[in-house]
Amino acid sequence: MDIFYIDLRTKENGENEMHRSGCKHLPEQTKRYYVGLFGTCNEALKEAKKIFPKSNGCPFCCKACCSNVVRKITVKETVG
């Protein structure tokens, strides 16, 4: 379980970035909103979007729920 926060500073694209406690990009206490304690960033993001509809995960601490992260997909080829 991790504690999640939303950055109160809206980015140029209209998003508010969500961070895990301990992230090096977590804003200071007066510039963040406590989302809660969750098992996954996807659960936390769902809750965050109730208050900040354009929330997105931090590309450093919440990669699994960051729509701006390009995910590498591997495809196994079978020869036969």
Secondary structure, DSSP 8 states (H G I E B T S, - for coil): -EEEEEESS--TTS-EEEEETT-TT---GGGEEEEEEESSHHHHHHHHTTTSTTEEE-TTT-GGG-TTS-----------
